[in-house]
Amino acid sequence: MDEMGLNASVVGQLQDLVIDSEDVSGFLEDLAEFTASSLSAARGQDVLCGVTLSRRRRSMTVAGSSHEARLIDEVQQAYGDGPCLEAMRTGKSVLVSDTSADSRWPEYCTTIAERGHLAVLCVPLGLEEGATAAINLFAPQRDAFDEASVHSCEQFASQAEKALRLAVRIGARQQRAEDLEQAMRSRTAIDLATGVIMGQNRCSQEEAFRILSKASNGRNQKLRDVAESLLRSLTNETPVLHFEP
């Protein structure tokens, strides 16, 4: 069996990770831990794993099999370049056999070499348009990843990316549902506040909405926040806040 044990059992476990995770960030953490555990057991040495995900209009998400694994990936983000980001840009695996001697990313490699991580393998995951990701493996020995290791990890990544695609799709649908719910709540608050202003000022709905919008601009607050503030004042002991035209 290959290092990553690419068989029906592994595929099933990856699917279970998607089912059991509450959100994409949770799945990434579980994926990192599962990958590190599987590879460490197969190689007989402690291998750390980080997973980096970049989605359009969202900040980059970093997960790790341990605090140290997350820290290593965050260090790379701080430098703005490195093997992981290179793998995500090119869609090709990037191998650093000896971080203490590699000249491609000298600052990053020197930093992690000093922390005892002498070999790095970053394998990209192919996702939907607008999203990129990579599995990042860190070993304490130079030349820890040979050609067979790279091939095995790429096979594993081909299955992991299917699970990640599913997790991202589920996460996107959950986000859309939450956004819709929030939009409906905002619309309800604004409608109710508009009704209150109509009653206070004996004006039309259009005029009441204009008054609410003017208050929003004057206070530099979102229209929803101003509306909710007005509605909260109706249930407080303090006098009701009146909006004047």
Beta strands, then each sheet from edge to edge (+ up, - down):
strand 1: 48-55
strand 2: 61-64
strand 3: 94-96
strand 4: 119-126
strand 5: 131-139
sheet 1: 2+ 1- 5+ 4- 3+
end
